[in-house]
Amino acid sequence: MQDLINRVVQNVGIDAGVAQPAIGVVLNLLNSVLPDGVVSSLMGAIPGADALMSAADSQAGSGGITGMLGGALSSVTGGSTGAVTKALGQLQGLDTNTSKSLLGEVVGFA
């Protein structure tokens, strides 16, 4: 888990306090829209994924991002707008480029 957090901090340029819950949000989204076999592989590749996902659920808040990330997530999820909307609401204060980078780093890590 810490390796992924460090990777996001370094490559995306956000601090660990923002990175940790944001990673959990992305993992929750992917968990809700990808087939079980893919999710199992993804979660197996990220030690502590369950803890990150639980923490993100407990820290869900208002605010969020829109624009390209929403489109990118929608294309990844096959248009599952409910899951995308929830994820967007949980990612607080991240601009579009940061959000896209975050998504790329989480998927790239796995």
N, C-alpha and C positions, 0 to 999 in steps of 0.2 A: 504494500500500500504506500509506504513512504517513498519508494522509488517513483511511483506514478505521480505523487504529489510534488516531489522534487522536479520531475520532468516538466510538469505543467508550470510550476513556479518559474523555472529557468527559461523555457521555450515560449511561454505565453506572456510572461511578464506580470503576473498577478501574485499577491502574497499568499502564503499557505492558508491563512484564515479564510480567504475567498476561494482558493483552489479546492480545498477539501470538500466543502458542501457542493460546489459546482460540479465536481467529478461525480459525486453521489447522484445529483440530479440527472446527469447524462446517463449514468448507469441504470437508474430507475427507468428512464425513458426507453433505453434499449431493451431492458428486461421486459417492458410491457408490450413491445411491438415486434420483437424478433422471435422466430421459432425457437422452441425449447432447446433443441440441440445446439443451436448457435449461441443461445444464452448460456448454456452450461459450459461451453468452450470459453466464452468470453469471461465468465465469472471465475473459471478455473485459472485463467491467465493473470488475474488480478487478485493477489492475496489481500484479504481484508475488504473485498468488494461489498460484502453484506453489511459490514459496519459503516462503510461510506454511504450506502444506500439508506440505511436506517437513520443516520445522522441527517441526511438531506431531507428525509420525510419530516423529521422533528423540527427542522429549521425553516420549513416552507413559509414563505412570506409574500408580500406584495411587491409591486414593481416588476422589473424584468426587461427583456430585450425583445425586439421585433425585427422585421426586415429579413435579411438574407438568412439568418440562422433559422428562422421559422420555416422558410422555404426549403432550406437544406434538410432540416429535421423532418419536414413533411415528406420529402422525397425518400429519405431513408426509411421512414415508417410506413410508406405506402399511403400517405394521406390520413393517417390516424390523428385527426385534429385534436381530439380530447387529450391524448397523451402529450402532444406538442404544446397545447395551450397550458397544461399543468406545468410542464418543464419551463416554458417561457416565464410563467409567473414566479417560479422559484429561483431563476437566475437573476439576481438583483444587481443592477448597476454595471453589467457587462455590455460593452459596445459590440457592434456586429462583428468586427474583425477579431476581437478577443474571443467572442463566443465561437466563431468558426474555428479559430486556432485551438480552443479548448476541446471541441468535438474531435478535431483531427488528432490531437495528442492522445486522447483517451482511446480512440479506436486504433491508432497507430501502436500504442503501447501493448494493447491486447493482441 
